[in-house]
Amino acid sequence: MEKIEPGKYVEMVYDLSVVTPNGEELVHKVEPDSPERIVFGVTKGVIVPLEKAIEGLKKGDAFDVKVSAAEGFGPHDPEQVAHLDKSIFEVEGKFDDEYVTVGNYIPMMTAEGYRINGKVLEITDKEVVMDFNHPLAGKDVRFRGTIAEVREATPEELHPAHGGCGGCSGCGSDEDGECGCNDGSCGGCH
């Protein structure tokens, strides 16, 4: 039976929970019918402690790893909170108050053309305040799951034609490899 080492194709299913002083809260579940897919040591964006925890495991093996905020999704960065002119969110001259609501994640584009998701924190008369930090920034997390598959990676898997993190299949990546979980909560990319 093959074990996880650099260049191996890996499928895993897991529960991702936020660890708090009062216990744990499940925030994302990767199901067996849509596992997280990575090429070990090649796929970018895999959290290092998770990568270390699964190295050497075989199909059917379980893993359970707690990851500090610093090692996982990083600290909450106040620089990633933006105050945007409300006119940016107008459709045909009218503010889109059905879509742009407090708590919603809104896909935006950076000046460089990259898609990022931001959470609407506040809406005032003149601006929309959005947080572009990863939803799990500043939070300790726990990955608990099993390895569903380990095999040699194909040439296509080693050198994907599209960008993206390559590890978001569990949350619905699109044809461009962009994360489809819309809240960024998956552990495969950030």
N, C-alpha and C positions, 0 to 999 in steps of 0.2 A: 504494500500500500504506500502510495506516494505521500511525502510529507512537505509541508510548506517551507519553501526556500526561494531565494531570488529567481524570478522568471517563471514561477509556477502560477497558473490560473487558479483562482480561489473563489468559491462561492460561500457566503456565510449568511446565516439568519441570526438575528439578535434583537434584544430589547435594549433600548437606550433610555436611561433614567437620569433625572437630575437628583443629585444627592444633597439633602438638606439636613440641618441638625435634627429635624423631626422625622426623618426617614427618607424615602425615595418616591419620586413621582415619574411614572412612565410618560415619556414625551414622544417616542417614535418606536415603531415596531416594524421590523423587516421580516416579512412572511416567507415561508418556504416556496410558495408559487412565484415569488418575485425576489430572489435573493440578491444581496449586495455582491457585485462582481468586481474583482480587482485582479491585477497581475502583481503579485507580491514583489516589492522592491522597485516596481516600475510605475504603477499608478500613483500620480501625484495627489497630495492632499489627505492621504490616510494619516490619521493621528498616530504619532510615534509610539506612545504606550500601547495602543491597540495592536499596532504592527508587531511590536516586541512580544506581546502576549500570545499572538497566534503563530509566530515563527516556530517551525518544527512540529506543529500539530498535523494530524491526519484527518481524513474524512470521518465524521462521526464524533470527533473530539469536541469537548466543551471548553469554553473560555469564559472568564469572569474577571474583568479588570476595571478598577476605579481609576479615574483620570482627573487630576487637579485642573482647575481653570487655567492655570499657567501653562500646563502641558497639553491641554485640549484645545479649546476654542479661544483662548487668550483672555486677557482682562477686558472689561468694558472700557472702551476708549471714548471719552467725551468729544474728541475730534471727529468722530464718526456720526455725530448728531448734527443735522443740517437744518437751517431755517430757510425754506424755499418760498419764493414769491407764489402766492396763491394762483396767479394767472397761468402758471405752468400747468395747472390741473383743469384748465377750462376746455370744454368740448363745445364747439360752435358758439363761443362767446359766453358760455355759462359754466360755473364751477360744477364739477362732477361730484355732487354730494351723495350720490348713491354708491359710488365706488370708493371715493376717498373719505373714509371714516376712521375715527380713532380706533386703533387696534388692528386695522387691516394692513396686510403686507402688499406693497405696490411695487411692481417691477419698474425699474428705472434704467437709464443708460448713463454710463460715465462719459466724460468728455472724450475718452479714448475709444468709446463704442462698446464697452463691456456691459453686459446685463447684470444688475445687482438688485436685490430686493431690500426695500426699506419699510420699516414699521412706522405707521402714522402715530405720533405721540400726542399731537395737539393741533388744532385748527383754530386760527384767530381770524380777525377781519382781513388781515393782510398777508398772512403766511401760513404754511403748513410745516410743522416741525416733524422731521423724520429721523429715525435711528437706523443707521446702516451697519451697525455692529451685527455679528452673527447672533441669532436668537439665544444661543447658549454661552455667549461671551460672559465671563465672570462667574460661571457656574461649574461646580464639580459634577462630573458625570460618571455613569457606570454602564459598561457594555457587558451584557450577559447573553451568550448564545452558543451556537454550534457551527462547526465547519460542515457544509453540505457537499462540497466537491473540492478536490485537489487534483490537478493534472498538468501536463505540459501545456504552456500557452502556445497558441497558434501564431504564425508571423503577423497576422492581422491584429491579434490581441496585444502583441508586443509593440506594434507600431500602428496605432489607430489612425484612420484617415481624418477623423474629426478631432477638434479640441475638446475642452471640458475636462473634468476630473477623471472620467473613465470609471468612477466608482459609484454612480448614482442610479444604477438600474433599479435598486430597491425602492426608489421614490419617484420613478417615472421620468428618467432623462429623455430629452427630446432628440431629434435627429442630429442636432449640433452638439450633443453631449452636455447641454446645459442642465443643471439640476432642476428637476421638476417638482420637488417637494414644496416649492413656493414659500416655505418658511425657513429653509436652510437648516432644518433640524437633523438631517441625516448625518451620520458620522463619516461618510465617504468623502465629502468635499466641503470646503469652506473658503 
